[in-house]
Amino acid sequence: MANAMLNIRVVQPRMMSIKQAADYVGLPLKRFPRVCSVRPIAMPESQERYDIRDLDLWLDQVKAGNAGTDAEILERLG
């Protein structure tokens, strides 16, 4: 029996589509934009994308119990 060696490289994109972002945080696509306070970034000559670092920060805030509603966030921003 011959042995083969596979060299597989997985690249985690920093910028994600809404579907990828919803999958990343574990929410259904329909629910994701309603509950996630992260706003997408308008990419040049492309669709809007979500930054994985912003999603991670939001998840950390949710985990710590510090994620507020959009209204609360806007109120804090002034």
PDB file of N, CA, C and O in Angstrom:
ATOM      1  N   MET A   1       0.847  -1.174   0.000  1.00  0.00           N
ATOM      2  CA  MET A   1       0.000   0.000   0.000  1.00  0.00           C
ATOM      3  C   MET A   1       0.898   1.245   0.000  1.00  0.00           C
ATOM      4  O   MET A   1       1.835   1.344   0.792  1.00  0.00           O
ATOM      5  N   ALA A   2       0.610   2.159  -0.867  1.00  0.00           N
ATOM      6  CA  ALA A   2       1.401   3.384  -0.971  1.00  0.00           C
ATOM      7  C   ALA A   2       0.911   4.416   0.040  1.00  0.00           C
ATOM      8  O   ALA A   2      -0.282   4.518   0.325  1.00  0.00           O
ATOM      9  N   ASN A   3       1.835   5.154   0.555  1.00  0.00           N
ATOM     10  CA  ASN A   3       1.508   6.242   1.475  1.00  0.00           C
ATOM     11  C   ASN A   3       1.590   7.560   0.727  1.00  0.00           C
ATOM     12  O   ASN A   3       2.492   7.772  -0.084  1.00  0.00           O
ATOM     13  N   ALA A   4       0.657   8.430   1.002  1.00  0.00           N
ATOM     14  CA  ALA A   4       0.667   9.759   0.401  1.00  0.00           C
ATOM     15  C   ALA A   4       0.642  10.788   1.517  1.00  0.00           C
ATOM     16  O   ALA A   4       0.001  10.605   2.552  1.00  0.00           O
ATOM     17  N   MET A   5       1.344  11.851   1.278  1.00  0.00           N
ATOM     18  CA  MET A   5       1.369  12.916   2.270  1.00  0.00           C
ATOM     19  C   MET A   5       0.619  14.112   1.711  1.00  0.00           C
ATOM     20  O   MET A   5       0.917  14.602   0.622  1.00  0.00           O
ATOM     21  N   LEU A   6      -0.349  14.564   2.467  1.00  0.00           N
ATOM     22  CA  LEU A   6      -1.124  15.725   2.051  1.00  0.00           C
ATOM     23  C   LEU A   6      -0.615  16.957   2.779  1.00  0.00           C
ATOM     24  O   LEU A   6      -0.371  16.933   3.985  1.00  0.00           O
ATOM     25  N   ASN A   7      -0.464  18.012   2.036  1.00  0.00           N
ATOM     26  CA  ASN A   7      -0.065  19.282   2.621  1.00  0.00           C
ATOM     27  C   ASN A   7      -1.244  20.228   2.461  1.00  0.00           C
ATOM     28  O   ASN A   7      -1.418  20.856   1.417  1.00  0.00           O
ATOM     29  N   ILE A   8      -2.054  20.320   3.514  1.00  0.00           N
ATOM     30  CA  ILE A   8      -3.265  21.126   3.464  1.00  0.00           C
ATOM     31  C   ILE A   8      -3.053  22.367   4.315  1.00  0.00           C
ATOM     32  O   ILE A   8      -2.604  22.293   5.459  1.00  0.00           O
ATOM     33  N   ARG A   9      -3.383  23.495   3.735  1.00  0.00           N
ATOM     34  CA  ARG A   9      -3.256  24.754   4.456  1.00  0.00           C
ATOM     35  C   ARG A   9      -4.625  25.416   4.524  1.00  0.00           C
ATOM     36  O   ARG A   9      -5.257  25.656   3.495  1.00  0.00           O
ATOM     37  N   VAL A  10      -5.073  25.704   5.719  1.00  0.00           N
ATOM     38  CA  VAL A  10      -6.363  26.346   5.919  1.00  0.00           C
ATOM     39  C   VAL A  10      -6.104  27.808   6.250  1.00  0.00           C
ATOM     40  O   VAL A  10      -5.356  28.128   7.175  1.00  0.00           O
ATOM     41  N   VAL A  11      -6.733  28.690   5.479  1.00  0.00           N
ATOM     42  CA  VAL A  11      -6.564  30.120   5.698  1.00  0.00           C
ATOM     43  C   VAL A  11      -7.885  30.677   6.207  1.00  0.00           C
ATOM     44  O   VAL A  11      -8.918  30.552   5.549  1.00  0.00           O
ATOM     45  N   GLN A  12      -7.842  31.290   7.379  1.00  0.00           N
ATOM     46  CA  GLN A  12      -9.027  31.926   7.945  1.00  0.00           C
ATOM     47  C   GLN A  12      -9.076  33.349   7.422  1.00  0.00           C
ATOM     48  O   GLN A  12      -8.197  34.149   7.742  1.00  0.00           O
ATOM     49  N   PRO A  13     -10.090  33.688   6.619  1.00  0.00           N
ATOM     50  CA  PRO A  13     -10.157  35.060   6.110  1.00  0.00           C
ATOM     51  C   PRO A  13     -10.462  36.041   7.239  1.00  0.00           C
ATOM     52  O   PRO A  13     -11.222  35.730   8.156  1.00  0.00           O
ATOM     53  N   ARG A  14      -9.869  37.212   7.164  1.00  0.00           N
ATOM     54  CA  ARG A  14     -10.157  38.235   8.164  1.00  0.00           C
ATOM     55  C   ARG A  14     -11.502  38.878   7.884  1.00  0.00           C
ATOM     56  O   ARG A  14     -12.264  39.149   8.813  1.00  0.00           O
ATOM     57  N   MET A  15     -11.803  39.123   6.630  1.00  0.00           N
ATOM     58  CA  MET A  15     -13.042  39.772   6.241  1.00  0.00           C
ATOM     59  C   MET A  15     -14.003  38.704   5.708  1.00  0.00           C
ATOM     60  O   MET A  15     -13.649  37.898   4.847  1.00  0.00           O
ATOM     61  N   MET A  16     -15.226  38.721   6.243  1.00  0.00           N
ATOM     62  CA  MET A  16     -16.181  37.668   5.911  1.00  0.00           C
ATOM     63  C   MET A  16     -17.495  38.227   5.392  1.00  0.00           C
ATOM     64  O   MET A  16     -17.912  39.328   5.750  1.00  0.00           O
ATOM     65  N   SER A  17     -18.126  37.450   4.549  1.00  0.00           N
ATOM     66  CA  SER A  17     -19.478  37.788   4.093  1.00  0.00           C
ATOM     67  C   SER A  17     -20.439  37.627   5.267  1.00  0.00           C
ATOM     68  O   SER A  17     -20.070  37.087   6.309  1.00  0.00           O
ATOM     69  N   ILE A  18     -21.651  38.091   5.096  1.00  0.00           N
ATOM     70  CA  ILE A  18     -22.634  37.972   6.179  1.00  0.00           C
ATOM     71  C   ILE A  18     -22.891  36.501   6.514  1.00  0.00           C
ATOM     72  O   ILE A  18     -23.066  36.156   7.683  1.00  0.00           O
ATOM     73  N   LYS A  19     -22.915  35.647   5.517  1.00  0.00           N
ATOM     74  CA  LYS A  19     -23.139  34.207   5.756  1.00  0.00           C
ATOM     75  C   LYS A  19     -21.971  33.619   6.547  1.00  0.00           C
ATOM     76  O   LYS A  19     -22.172  32.881   7.511  1.00  0.00           O
ATOM     77  N   GLN A  20     -20.752  33.952   6.129  1.00  0.00           N
ATOM     78  CA  GLN A  20     -19.581  33.454   6.850  1.00  0.00           C
ATOM     79  C   GLN A  20     -19.558  33.969   8.285  1.00  0.00           C
ATOM     80  O   GLN A  20     -19.245  33.220   9.210  1.00  0.00           O
ATOM     81  N   ALA A  21     -19.890  35.246   8.473  1.00  0.00           N
ATOM     82  CA  ALA A  21     -19.890  35.838   9.810  1.00  0.00           C
ATOM     83  C   ALA A  21     -20.935  35.167  10.698  1.00  0.00           C
ATOM     84  O   ALA A  21     -20.662  34.861  11.859  1.00  0.00           O
ATOM     85  N   ALA A  22     -22.117  34.940  10.158  1.00  0.00           N
ATOM     86  CA  ALA A  22     -23.167  34.266  10.931  1.00  0.00           C
ATOM     87  C   ALA A  22     -22.724  32.859  11.317  1.00  0.00           C
ATOM     88  O   ALA A  22     -22.922  32.435  12.456  1.00  0.00           O
ATOM     89  N   ASP A  23     -22.131  32.143  10.384  1.00  0.00           N
ATOM     90  CA  ASP A  23     -21.625  30.797  10.677  1.00  0.00           C
ATOM     91  C   ASP A  23     -20.522  30.855  11.732  1.00  0.00           C
ATOM     92  O   ASP A  23     -20.474  30.017  12.632  1.00  0.00           O
ATOM     93  N   TYR A  24     -19.649  31.833  11.621  1.00  0.00           N
ATOM     94  CA  TYR A  24     -18.522  31.979  12.544  1.00  0.00           C
ATOM     95  C   TYR A  24     -18.994  32.163  13.985  1.00  0.00           C
ATOM     96  O   TYR A  24     -18.444  31.558  14.906  1.00  0.00           O
ATOM     97  N   VAL A  25     -20.015  33.000  14.177  1.00  0.00           N
ATOM     98  CA  VAL A  25     -20.497  33.244  15.548  1.00  0.00           C
ATOM     99  C   VAL A  25     -21.570  32.248  15.976  1.00  0.00           C
ATOM    100  O   VAL A  25     -22.012  32.264  17.125  1.00  0.00           O
ATOM    101  N   GLY A  26     -21.989  31.378  15.052  1.00  0.00           N
ATOM    102  CA  GLY A  26     -22.937  30.327  15.412  1.00  0.00           C
ATOM    103  C   GLY A  26     -24.385  30.768  15.455  1.00  0.00           C
ATOM    104  O   GLY A  26     -25.178  30.221  16.221  1.00  0.00           O
ATOM    105  N   LEU A  27     -24.742  31.754  14.639  1.00  0.00           N
ATOM    106  CA  LEU A  27     -26.123  32.219  14.587  1.00  0.00           C
ATOM    107  C   LEU A  27     -26.730  31.945  13.215  1.00  0.00           C
ATOM    108  O   LEU A  27     -26.021  31.938  12.210  1.00  0.00           O
ATOM    109  N   PRO A  28     -28.046  31.720  13.174  1.00  0.00           N
ATOM    110  CA  PRO A  28     -28.702  31.585  11.878  1.00  0.00           C
ATOM    111  C   PRO A  28     -28.590  32.898  11.099  1.00  0.00           C
ATOM    112  O   PRO A  28     -28.599  33.978  11.690  1.00  0.00           O
ATOM    113  N   LEU A  29     -28.487  32.799   9.793  1.00  0.00           N
ATOM    114  CA  LEU A  29     -28.308  33.968   8.940  1.00  0.00           C
ATOM    115  C   LEU A  29     -29.406  35.006   9.139  1.00  0.00           C
ATOM    116  O   LEU A  29     -29.118  36.202   9.153  1.00  0.00           O
ATOM    117  N   LYS A  30     -30.649  34.580   9.292  1.00  0.00           N
ATOM    118  CA  LYS A  30     -31.754  35.531   9.464  1.00  0.00           C
ATOM    119  C   LYS A  30     -31.671  36.277  10.798  1.00  0.00           C
ATOM    120  O   LYS A  30     -32.092  37.430  10.891  1.00  0.00           O
ATOM    121  N   ARG A  31     -31.143  35.639  11.806  1.00  0.00           N
ATOM    122  CA  ARG A  31     -31.087  36.237  13.142  1.00  0.00           C
ATOM    123  C   ARG A  31     -29.835  37.092  13.361  1.00  0.00           C
ATOM    124  O   ARG A  31     -29.846  38.039  14.147  1.00  0.00           O
ATOM    125  N   PHE A  32     -28.770  36.746  12.660  1.00  0.00           N
ATOM    126  CA  PHE A  32     -27.477  37.402  12.858  1.00  0.00           C
ATOM    127  C   PHE A  32     -27.541  38.929  12.808  1.00  0.00           C
ATOM    128  O   PHE A  32     -27.076  39.569  13.751  1.00  0.00           O
ATOM    129  N   PRO A  33     -28.097  39.553  11.751  1.00  0.00           N
ATOM    130  CA  PRO A  33     -28.083  41.019  11.707  1.00  0.00           C
ATOM    131  C   PRO A  33     -28.934  41.681  12.791  1.00  0.00           C
ATOM    132  O   PRO A  33     -28.711  42.844  13.127  1.00  0.00           O
ATOM    133  N   ARG A  34     -29.903  40.953  13.338  1.00  0.00           N
ATOM    134  CA  ARG A  34     -30.754  41.525  14.388  1.00  0.00           C
ATOM    135  C   ARG A  34     -30.059  41.555  15.738  1.00  0.00           C
ATOM    136  O   ARG A  34     -30.283  42.475  16.525  1.00  0.00           O
ATOM    137  N   VAL A  35     -29.221  40.569  16.022  1.00  0.00           N
ATOM    138  CA  VAL A  35     -28.641  40.473  17.362  1.00  0.00           C
ATOM    139  C   VAL A  35     -27.178  40.906  17.429  1.00  0.00           C
ATOM    140  O   VAL A  35     -26.688  41.254  18.503  1.00  0.00           O
ATOM    141  N   CYS A  36     -26.491  40.889  16.322  1.00  0.00           N
ATOM    142  CA  CYS A  36     -25.075  41.246  16.323  1.00  0.00           C
ATOM    143  C   CYS A  36     -24.920  42.743  16.073  1.00  0.00           C
ATOM    144  O   CYS A  36     -25.416  43.263  15.073  1.00  0.00           O
ATOM    145  N   SER A  37     -24.233  43.431  16.980  1.00  0.00           N
ATOM    146  CA  SER A  37     -24.070  44.883  16.854  1.00  0.00           C
ATOM    147  C   SER A  37     -22.880  45.271  15.971  1.00  0.00           C
ATOM    148  O   SER A  37     -22.653  46.458  15.737  1.00  0.00           O
ATOM    149  N   VAL A  38     -22.131  44.301  15.483  1.00  0.00           N
ATOM    150  CA  VAL A  38     -21.012  44.595  14.586  1.00  0.00           C
ATOM    151  C   VAL A  38     -21.564  45.036  13.241  1.00  0.00           C
ATOM    152  O   VAL A  38     -22.454  44.396  12.681  1.00  0.00           O
ATOM    153  N   ARG A  39     -21.036  46.118  12.738  1.00  0.00           N
ATOM    154  CA  ARG A  39     -21.472  46.640  11.447  1.00  0.00           C
ATOM    155  C   ARG A  39     -20.468  46.256  10.373  1.00  0.00           C
ATOM    156  O   ARG A  39     -19.261  46.280  10.612  1.00  0.00           O
ATOM    157  N   PRO A  40     -20.954  45.906   9.200  1.00  0.00           N
ATOM    158  CA  PRO A  40     -20.038  45.521   8.122  1.00  0.00           C
ATOM    159  C   PRO A  40     -19.273  46.723   7.573  1.00  0.00           C
ATOM    160  O   PRO A  40     -19.675  47.875   7.737  1.00  0.00           O
ATOM    161  N   ILE A  41     -18.183  46.418   6.932  1.00  0.00           N
ATOM    162  CA  ILE A  41     -17.326  47.432   6.320  1.00  0.00           C
ATOM    163  C   ILE A  41     -17.543  47.394   4.812  1.00  0.00           C
ATOM    164  O   ILE A  41     -17.555  46.322   4.207  1.00  0.00           O
ATOM    165  N   ALA A  42     -17.712  48.565   4.212  1.00  0.00           N
ATOM    166  CA  ALA A  42     -17.861  48.646   2.761  1.00  0.00           C
ATOM    167  C   ALA A  42     -16.486  48.463   2.126  1.00  0.00           C
ATOM    168  O   ALA A  42     -15.592  49.292   2.300  1.00  0.00           O
ATOM    169  N   MET A  43     -16.332  47.382   1.400  1.00  0.00           N
ATOM    170  CA  MET A  43     -15.063  47.095   0.749  1.00  0.00           C
ATOM    171  C   MET A  43     -15.069  47.690  -0.661  1.00  0.00           C
ATOM    172  O   MET A  43     -16.105  47.687  -1.325  1.00  0.00           O
ATOM    173  N   PRO A  44     -13.942  48.190  -1.115  1.00  0.00           N
ATOM    174  CA  PRO A  44     -13.873  48.746  -2.466  1.00  0.00           C
ATOM    175  C   PRO A  44     -14.210  47.674  -3.511  1.00  0.00           C
ATOM    176  O   PRO A  44     -13.650  46.578  -3.500  1.00  0.00           O
ATOM    177  N   GLU A  45     -15.115  48.010  -4.388  1.00  0.00           N
ATOM    178  CA  GLU A  45     -15.510  47.143  -5.502  1.00  0.00           C
ATOM    179  C   GLU A  45     -15.940  45.742  -5.051  1.00  0.00           C
ATOM    180  O   GLU A  45     -15.672  44.749  -5.728  1.00  0.00           O
ATOM    181  N   SER A  46     -16.604  45.683  -3.904  1.00  0.00           N
ATOM    182  CA  SER A  46     -17.054  44.395  -3.372  1.00  0.00           C
ATOM    183  C   SER A  46     -18.256  44.622  -2.465  1.00  0.00           C
ATOM    184  O   SER A  46     -18.667  45.755  -2.217  1.00  0.00           O
ATOM    185  N   GLN A  47     -18.796  43.533  -1.987  1.00  0.00           N
ATOM    186  CA  GLN A  47     -19.888  43.625  -1.029  1.00  0.00           C
ATOM    187  C   GLN A  47     -19.323  43.973   0.342  1.00  0.00           C
ATOM    188  O   GLN A  47     -18.114  43.921   0.567  1.00  0.00           O
ATOM    189  N   GLU A  48     -20.211  44.322   1.235  1.00  0.00           N
ATOM    190  CA  GLU A  48     -19.791  44.611   2.607  1.00  0.00           C
ATOM    191  C   GLU A  48     -19.246  43.336   3.250  1.00  0.00           C
ATOM    192  O   GLU A  48     -19.684  42.226   2.946  1.00  0.00           O
ATOM    193  N   ARG A  49     -18.293  43.526   4.134  1.00  0.00           N
ATOM    194  CA  ARG A  49     -17.669  42.403   4.831  1.00  0.00           C
ATOM    195  C   ARG A  49     -17.575  42.699   6.317  1.00  0.00           C
ATOM    196  O   ARG A  49     -17.505  43.856   6.731  1.00  0.00           O
ATOM    197  N   TYR A  50     -17.575  41.634   7.114  1.00  0.00           N
ATOM    198  CA  TYR A  50     -17.439  41.725   8.571  1.00  0.00           C
ATOM    199  C   TYR A  50     -16.003  41.364   8.951  1.00  0.00           C
ATOM    200  O   TYR A  50     -15.449  40.377   8.466  1.00  0.00           O
ATOM    201  N   ASP A  51     -15.416  42.175   9.820  1.00  0.00           N
ATOM    202  CA  ASP A  51     -14.048  41.952  10.276  1.00  0.00           C
ATOM    203  C   ASP A  51     -14.084  40.935  11.422  1.00  0.00           C
ATOM    204  O   ASP A  51     -14.819  41.106  12.395  1.00  0.00           O
ATOM    205  N   ILE A  52     -13.298  39.898  11.295  1.00  0.00           N
ATOM    206  CA  ILE A  52     -13.282  38.836  12.304  1.00  0.00           C
ATOM    207  C   ILE A  52     -12.866  39.378  13.675  1.00  0.00           C
ATOM    208  O   ILE A  52     -13.320  38.879  14.705  1.00  0.00           O
ATOM    209  N   ARG A  53     -12.008  40.396  13.688  1.00  0.00           N
ATOM    210  CA  ARG A  53     -11.571  40.978  14.964  1.00  0.00           C
ATOM    211  C   ARG A  53     -12.737  41.677  15.667  1.00  0.00           C
ATOM    212  O   ARG A  53     -12.865  41.602  16.889  1.00  0.00           O
ATOM    213  N   ASP A  54     -13.586  42.358  14.891  1.00  0.00           N
ATOM    214  CA  ASP A  54     -14.770  43.000  15.474  1.00  0.00           C
ATOM    215  C   ASP A  54     -15.748  41.951  16.002  1.00  0.00           C
ATOM    216  O   ASP A  54     -16.355  42.130  17.057  1.00  0.00           O
ATOM    217  N   LEU A  55     -15.890  40.863  15.260  1.00  0.00           N
ATOM    218  CA  LEU A  55     -16.778  39.784  15.708  1.00  0.00           C
ATOM    219  C   LEU A  55     -16.257  39.150  16.991  1.00  0.00           C
ATOM    220  O   LEU A  55     -17.029  38.856  17.904  1.00  0.00           O
ATOM    221  N   ASP A  56     -14.946  38.940  17.057  1.00  0.00           N
ATOM    222  CA  ASP A  56     -14.355  38.376  18.273  1.00  0.00           C
ATOM    223  C   ASP A  56     -14.568  39.295  19.473  1.00  0.00           C
ATOM    224  O   ASP A  56     -14.893  38.831  20.566  1.00  0.00           O
ATOM    225  N   LEU A  57     -14.385  40.584  19.271  1.00  0.00           N
ATOM    226  CA  LEU A  57     -14.601  41.558  20.352  1.00  0.00           C
ATOM    227  C   LEU A  57     -16.054  41.523  20.818  1.00  0.00           C
ATOM    228  O   LEU A  57     -16.325  41.528  22.018  1.00  0.00           O
ATOM    229  N   TRP A  58     -16.992  41.489  19.862  1.00  0.00           N
ATOM    230  CA  TRP A  58     -18.412  41.420  20.204  1.00  0.00           C
ATOM    231  C   TRP A  58     -18.720  40.143  20.988  1.00  0.00           C
ATOM    232  O   TRP A  58     -19.445  40.182  21.982  1.00  0.00           O
ATOM    233  N   LEU A  59     -18.169  39.012  20.540  1.00  0.00           N
ATOM    234  CA  LEU A  59     -18.399  37.748  21.249  1.00  0.00           C
ATOM    235  C   LEU A  59     -17.841  37.801  22.670  1.00  0.00           C
ATOM    236  O   LEU A  59     -18.462  37.288  23.601  1.00  0.00           O
ATOM    237  N   ASP A  60     -16.677  38.415  22.836  1.00  0.00           N
ATOM    238  CA  ASP A  60     -16.103  38.565  24.181  1.00  0.00           C
ATOM    239  C   ASP A  60     -17.013  39.412  25.064  1.00  0.00           C
ATOM    240  O   ASP A  60     -17.172  39.122  26.249  1.00  0.00           O
ATOM    241  N   GLN A  61     -17.613  40.460  24.492  1.00  0.00           N
ATOM    242  CA  GLN A  61     -18.527  41.305  25.254  1.00  0.00           C
ATOM    243  C   GLN A  61     -19.804  40.542  25.620  1.00  0.00           C
ATOM    244  O   GLN A  61     -20.314  40.677  26.732  1.00  0.00           O
ATOM    245  N   VAL A  62     -20.307  39.755  24.696  1.00  0.00           N
ATOM    246  CA  VAL A  62     -21.490  38.933  24.977  1.00  0.00           C
ATOM    247  C   VAL A  62     -21.167  37.954  26.102  1.00  0.00           C
ATOM    248  O   VAL A  62     -21.948  37.789  27.039  1.00  0.00           O
ATOM    249  N   LYS A  63     -20.025  37.319  25.997  1.00  0.00           N
ATOM    250  CA  LYS A  63     -19.603  36.341  26.996  1.00  0.00           C
ATOM    251  C   LYS A  63     -19.473  36.972  28.384  1.00  0.00           C
ATOM    252  O   LYS A  63     -19.813  36.353  29.392  1.00  0.00           O
ATOM    253  N   ALA A  64     -18.978  38.206  28.422  1.00  0.00           N
ATOM    254  CA  ALA A  64     -18.790  38.904  29.695  1.00  0.00           C
ATOM    255  C   ALA A  64     -20.064  39.573  30.195  1.00  0.00           C
ATOM    256  O   ALA A  64     -20.095  40.114  31.301  1.00  0.00           O
ATOM    257  N   GLY A  65     -21.110  39.536  29.383  1.00  0.00           N
ATOM    258  CA  GLY A  65     -22.365  40.156  29.775  1.00  0.00           C
ATOM    259  C   GLY A  65     -22.395  41.652  29.548  1.00  0.00           C
ATOM    260  O   GLY A  65     -23.226  42.351  30.126  1.00  0.00           O
ATOM    261  N   ASN A  66     -21.485  42.160  28.701  1.00  0.00           N
ATOM    262  CA  ASN A  66     -21.388  43.596  28.474  1.00  0.00           C
ATOM    263  C   ASN A  66     -21.953  44.047  27.132  1.00  0.00           C
ATOM    264  O   ASN A  66     -21.894  45.237  26.821  1.00  0.00           O
ATOM    265  N   ALA A  67     -22.488  43.155  26.344  1.00  0.00           N
ATOM    266  CA  ALA A  67     -23.010  43.537  25.031  1.00  0.00           C
ATOM    267  C   ALA A  67     -24.373  44.186  25.212  1.00  0.00           C
ATOM    268  O   ALA A  67     -25.312  43.549  25.688  1.00  0.00           O
ATOM    269  N   GLY A  68     -24.477  45.436  24.839  1.00  0.00           N
ATOM    270  CA  GLY A  68     -25.735  46.155  24.967  1.00  0.00           C
ATOM    271  C   GLY A  68     -26.508  46.135  23.658  1.00  0.00           C
ATOM    272  O   GLY A  68     -26.029  45.651  22.633  1.00  0.00           O
ATOM    273  N   THR A  69     -27.691  46.663  23.724  1.00  0.00           N
ATOM    274  CA  THR A  69     -28.492  46.802  22.514  1.00  0.00           C
ATOM    275  C   THR A  69     -27.931  47.951  21.692  1.00  0.00           C
ATOM    276  O   THR A  69     -27.122  48.738  22.184  1.00  0.00           O
ATOM    277  N   ASP A  70     -28.358  48.047  20.450  1.00  0.00           N
ATOM    278  CA  ASP A  70     -27.915  49.140  19.589  1.00  0.00           C
ATOM    279  C   ASP A  70     -28.244  50.487  20.210  1.00  0.00           C
ATOM    280  O   ASP A  70     -27.441  51.418  20.137  1.00  0.00           O
ATOM    281  N   ALA A  71     -29.427  50.601  20.827  1.00  0.00           N
ATOM    282  CA  ALA A  71     -29.827  51.864  21.442  1.00  0.00           C
ATOM    283  C   ALA A  71     -28.894  52.235  22.589  1.00  0.00           C
ATOM    284  O   ALA A  71     -28.527  53.401  22.734  1.00  0.00           O
ATOM    285  N   GLU A  72     -28.506  51.254  23.406  1.00  0.00           N
ATOM    286  CA  GLU A  72     -27.591  51.517  24.512  1.00  0.00           C
ATOM    287  C   GLU A  72     -26.220  51.942  23.995  1.00  0.00           C
ATOM    288  O   GLU A  72     -25.601  52.853  24.544  1.00  0.00           O
ATOM    289  N   ILE A  73     -25.758  51.296  22.963  1.00  0.00           N
ATOM    290  CA  ILE A  73     -24.454  51.617  22.386  1.00  0.00           C
ATOM    291  C   ILE A  73     -24.467  53.034  21.817  1.00  0.00           C
ATOM    292  O   ILE A  73     -23.532  53.803  22.040  1.00  0.00           O
ATOM    293  N   LEU A  74     -25.514  53.376  21.089  1.00  0.00           N
ATOM    294  CA  LEU A  74     -25.630  54.720  20.520  1.00  0.00           C
ATOM    295  C   LEU A  74     -25.708  55.778  21.613  1.00  0.00           C
ATOM    296  O   LEU A  74     -25.147  56.866  21.474  1.00  0.00           O
ATOM    297  N   GLU A  75     -26.399  55.459  22.694  1.00  0.00           N
ATOM    298  CA  GLU A  75     -26.504  56.401  23.800  1.00  0.00           C
ATOM    299  C   GLU A  75     -25.138  56.658  24.429  1.00  0.00           C
ATOM    300  O   GLU A  75     -24.823  57.798  24.773  1.00  0.00           O
ATOM    301  N   ARG A  76     -24.328  55.618  24.584  1.00  0.00           N
ATOM    302  CA  ARG A  76     -22.986  55.778  25.141  1.00  0.00           C
ATOM    303  C   ARG A  76     -22.086  56.594  24.220  1.00  0.00           C
ATOM    304  O   ARG A  76     -21.214  57.325  24.690  1.00  0.00           O
ATOM    305  N   LEU A  77     -22.291  56.471  22.916  1.00  0.00           N
ATOM    306  CA  LEU A  77     -21.479  57.216  21.948  1.00  0.00           C
ATOM    307  C   LEU A  77     -21.832  58.689  21.904  1.00  0.00           C
ATOM    308  O   LEU A  77     -21.040  59.515  21.449  1.00  0.00           O
ATOM    309  N   GLY A  78     -23.038  59.020  22.386  1.00  0.00           N
ATOM    310  CA  GLY A  78     -23.457  60.408  22.446  1.00  0.00           C
ATOM    311  C   GLY A  78     -24.157  60.782  21.221  1.00  0.00           C
ATOM    312  O   GLY A  78     -24.591  61.926  21.083  1.00  0.00           O
TER     313      GLY A  78
END
